[in-house]
């Protein structure tokens, strides 16, 4: 009976960290959406809330890290359970960084809307942000279902986000060359675009962690054609 109780307690601990990841993921998703909303409408109060919300994200990161450390130290999980714990630790680290990127967007938006000249949004970043948020949702859904089949699709979406960032950068460089008065604003917008691109990168990372969790395969660093077949490759 005592052994059964221990197993049930262990299962409950694993479920808590699993649920914690999804809760933290929802929090950072909300941060991104609200930061982009503040960028669009200039709601400085909303942007301030997004910036302050990062404290909650950081707190959850520490709590989940501690919970994972506790499980490893006391439960000594093996095989599938160990991969779950490792995946949680990696995922919350990326979620914390996504929260940082959302805070960067909010701070840039605050600067844009606090200037003497009203910000009119010469470049629309909303679609790219929507793609990045969708990637995050899909990655978290894959984690919740322990289903890695969506990793390839998320990778392709990351390519789309990367391409959109490069196109935005070229467009902003053109603006700055044609009218030096736009340099300050353009750099802030570029800062936001880069943050969105990084959010996509982190979402892709999370989808790759799910592959590790479910299949035991680390796909973060695929072998290149140059190294395949070489000794030690």
Secondary structure as a PSIPRED ss2 file (coil, helix, strand):
# PSIPRED VFORMAT (PSIPRED V4.0)

   1 X C   1.000  0.000  0.000
   2 X H   0.000  1.000  0.000
   3 X H   0.000  1.000  0.000
   4 X H   0.000  1.000  0.000
   5 X H   0.000  1.000  0.000
   6 X H   0.000  1.000  0.000
   7 X H   0.000  1.000  0.000
   8 X H   0.000  1.000  0.000
   9 X H   0.000  1.000  0.000
  10 X H   0.000  1.000  0.000
  11 X H   0.000  1.000  0.000
  12 X H   0.000  1.000  0.000
  13 X H   0.000  1.000  0.000
  14 X H   0.000  1.000  0.000
  15 X H   0.000  1.000  0.000
  16 X H   0.000  1.000  0.000
  17 X H   0.000  1.000  0.000
  18 X H   0.000  1.000  0.000
  19 X H   0.000  1.000  0.000
  20 X H   0.000  1.000  0.000
  21 X H   0.000  1.000  0.000
  22 X H   0.000  1.000  0.000
  23 X H   0.000  1.000  0.000
  24 X H   0.000  1.000  0.000
  25 X H   0.000  1.000  0.000
  26 X H   0.000  1.000  0.000
  27 X H   0.000  1.000  0.000
  28 X H   0.000  1.000  0.000
  29 X H   0.000  1.000  0.000
  30 X H   0.000  1.000  0.000
  31 X H   0.000  1.000  0.000
  32 X H   0.000  1.000  0.000
  33 X H   0.000  1.000  0.000
  34 X H   0.000  1.000  0.000
  35 X H   0.000  1.000  0.000
  36 X H   0.000  1.000  0.000
  37 X H   0.000  1.000  0.000
  38 X H   0.000  1.000  0.000
  39 X H   0.000  1.000  0.000
  40 X H   0.000  1.000  0.000
  41 X H   0.000  1.000  0.000
  42 X C   1.000  0.000  0.000
  43 X C   1.000  0.000  0.000
  44 X H   0.000  1.000  0.000
  45 X H   0.000  1.000  0.000
  46 X H   0.000  1.000  0.000
  47 X H   0.000  1.000  0.000
  48 X H   0.000  1.000  0.000
  49 X H   0.000  1.000  0.000
  50 X H   0.000  1.000  0.000
  51 X H   0.000  1.000  0.000
  52 X H   0.000  1.000  0.000
  53 X H   0.000  1.000  0.000
  54 X H   0.000  1.000  0.000
  55 X H   0.000  1.000  0.000
  56 X H   0.000  1.000  0.000
  57 X H   0.000  1.000  0.000
  58 X H   0.000  1.000  0.000
  59 X H   0.000  1.000  0.000
  60 X H   0.000  1.000  0.000
  61 X H   0.000  1.000  0.000
  62 X H   0.000  1.000  0.000
  63 X H   0.000  1.000  0.000
  64 X H   0.000  1.000  0.000
  65 X H   0.000  1.000  0.000
  66 X H   0.000  1.000  0.000
  67 X H   0.000  1.000  0.000
  68 X H   0.000  1.000  0.000
  69 X H   0.000  1.000  0.000
  70 X H   0.000  1.000  0.000
  71 X H   0.000  1.000  0.000
  72 X H   0.000  1.000  0.000
  73 X H   0.000  1.000  0.000
  74 X H   0.000  1.000  0.000
  75 X H   0.000  1.000  0.000
  76 X C   1.000  0.000  0.000
  77 X C   1.000  0.000  0.000
  78 X C   1.000  0.000  0.000
  79 X H   0.000  1.000  0.000
  80 X H   0.000  1.000  0.000
  81 X H   0.000  1.000  0.000
  82 X H   0.000  1.000  0.000
  83 X H   0.000  1.000  0.000
  84 X H   0.000  1.000  0.000
  85 X H   0.000  1.000  0.000
  86 X H   0.000  1.000  0.000
  87 X H   0.000  1.000  0.000
  88 X H   0.000  1.000  0.000
  89 X H   0.000  1.000  0.000
  90 X H   0.000  1.000  0.000
  91 X H   0.000  1.000  0.000
  92 X H   0.000  1.000  0.000
  93 X H   0.000  1.000  0.000
  94 X H   0.000  1.000  0.000
  95 X H   0.000  1.000  0.000
  96 X H   0.000  1.000  0.000
  97 X H   0.000  1.000  0.000
  98 X H   0.000  1.000  0.000
  99 X H   0.000  1.000  0.000
 100 X H   0.000  1.000  0.000
 101 X H   0.000  1.000  0.000
 102 X H   0.000  1.000  0.000
 103 X H   0.000  1.000  0.000
 104 X H   0.000  1.000  0.000
 105 X H   0.000  1.000  0.000
 106 X H   0.000  1.000  0.000
 107 X H   0.000  1.000  0.000
 108 X H   0.000  1.000  0.000
 109 X H   0.000  1.000  0.000
 110 X H   0.000  1.000  0.000
 111 X H   0.000  1.000  0.000
 112 X H   0.000  1.000  0.000
 113 X H   0.000  1.000  0.000
 114 X H   0.000  1.000  0.000
 115 X C   1.000  0.000  0.000
 116 X C   1.000  0.000  0.000
 117 X C   1.000  0.000  0.000
 118 X C   1.000  0.000  0.000
 119 X C   1.000  0.000  0.000
 120 X C   1.000  0.000  0.000
 121 X C   1.000  0.000  0.000
 122 X C   1.000  0.000  0.000
 123 X C   1.000  0.000  0.000
 124 X C   1.000  0.000  0.000
 125 X C   1.000  0.000  0.000
 126 X H   0.000  1.000  0.000
 127 X H   0.000  1.000  0.000
 128 X H   0.000  1.000  0.000
 129 X H   0.000  1.000  0.000
 130 X H   0.000  1.000  0.000
 131 X H   0.000  1.000  0.000
 132 X H   0.000  1.000  0.000
 133 X H   0.000  1.000  0.000
 134 X H   0.000  1.000  0.000
 135 X H   0.000  1.000  0.000
 136 X H   0.000  1.000  0.000
 137 X H   0.000  1.000  0.000
 138 X H   0.000  1.000  0.000
 139 X H   0.000  1.000  0.000
 140 X H   0.000  1.000  0.000
 141 X H   0.000  1.000  0.000
 142 X H   0.000  1.000  0.000
 143 X H   0.000  1.000  0.000
 144 X H   0.000  1.000  0.000
 145 X H   0.000  1.000  0.000
 146 X C   1.000  0.000  0.000
 147 X C   1.000  0.000  0.000
 148 X C   1.000  0.000  0.000
 149 X C   1.000  0.000  0.000
 150 X C   1.000  0.000  0.000
 151 X H   0.000  1.000  0.000
 152 X H   0.000  1.000  0.000
 153 X H   0.000  1.000  0.000
 154 X H   0.000  1.000  0.000
 155 X H   0.000  1.000  0.000
 156 X H   0.000  1.000  0.000
 157 X H   0.000  1.000  0.000
 158 X H   0.000  1.000  0.000
 159 X H   0.000  1.000  0.000
 160 X H   0.000  1.000  0.000
 161 X H   0.000  1.000  0.000
 162 X H   0.000  1.000  0.000
 163 X H   0.000  1.000  0.000
 164 X H   0.000  1.000  0.000
 165 X H   0.000  1.000  0.000
 166 X H   0.000  1.000  0.000
 167 X H   0.000  1.000  0.000
 168 X H   0.000  1.000  0.000
 169 X H   0.000  1.000  0.000
 170 X H   0.000  1.000  0.000
 171 X H   0.000  1.000  0.000
 172 X H   0.000  1.000  0.000
 173 X H   0.000  1.000  0.000
 174 X H   0.000  1.000  0.000
 175 X H   0.000  1.000  0.000
 176 X H   0.000  1.000  0.000
 177 X H   0.000  1.000  0.000
 178 X H   0.000  1.000  0.000
 179 X C   1.000  0.000  0.000
 180 X H   0.000  1.000  0.000
 181 X H   0.000  1.000  0.000
 182 X H   0.000  1.000  0.000
 183 X H   0.000  1.000  0.000
 184 X H   0.000  1.000  0.000
 185 X H   0.000  1.000  0.000
 186 X H   0.000  1.000  0.000
 187 X H   0.000  1.000  0.000
 188 X H   0.000  1.000  0.000
 189 X H   0.000  1.000  0.000
 190 X H   0.000  1.000  0.000
 191 X H   0.000  1.000  0.000
 192 X H   0.000  1.000  0.000
 193 X H   0.000  1.000  0.000
 194 X H   0.000  1.000  0.000
 195 X H   0.000  1.000  0.000
 196 X H   0.000  1.000  0.000
 197 X H   0.000  1.000  0.000
 198 X H   0.000  1.000  0.000
 199 X H   0.000  1.000  0.000
 200 X H   0.000  1.000  0.000
 201 X H   0.000  1.000  0.000
 202 X H   0.000  1.000  0.000
 203 X H   0.000  1.000  0.000
 204 X H   0.000  1.000  0.000
 205 X H   0.000  1.000  0.000
 206 X H   0.000  1.000  0.000
 207 X H   0.000  1.000  0.000
 208 X H   0.000  1.000  0.000
 209 X H   0.000  1.000  0.000
 210 X H   0.000  1.000  0.000
 211 X H   0.000  1.000  0.000
 212 X H   0.000  1.000  0.000
 213 X H   0.000  1.000  0.000
 214 X H   0.000  1.000  0.000
 215 X H   0.000  1.000  0.000
 216 X C   1.000  0.000  0.000
 217 X C   1.000  0.000  0.000
 218 X C   1.000  0.000  0.000
 219 X C   1.000  0.000  0.000
 220 X C   1.000  0.000  0.000
 221 X C   1.000  0.000  0.000
 222 X C   1.000  0.000  0.000
 223 X C   1.000  0.000  0.000
 224 X C   1.000  0.000  0.000
 225 X C   1.000  0.000  0.000
 226 X C   1.000  0.000  0.000
 227 X C   1.000  0.000  0.000
 228 X C   1.000  0.000  0.000
 229 X C   1.000  0.000  0.000
 230 X C   1.000  0.000  0.000
 231 X C   1.000  0.000  0.000
 232 X C   1.000  0.000  0.000
 233 X C   1.000  0.000  0.000
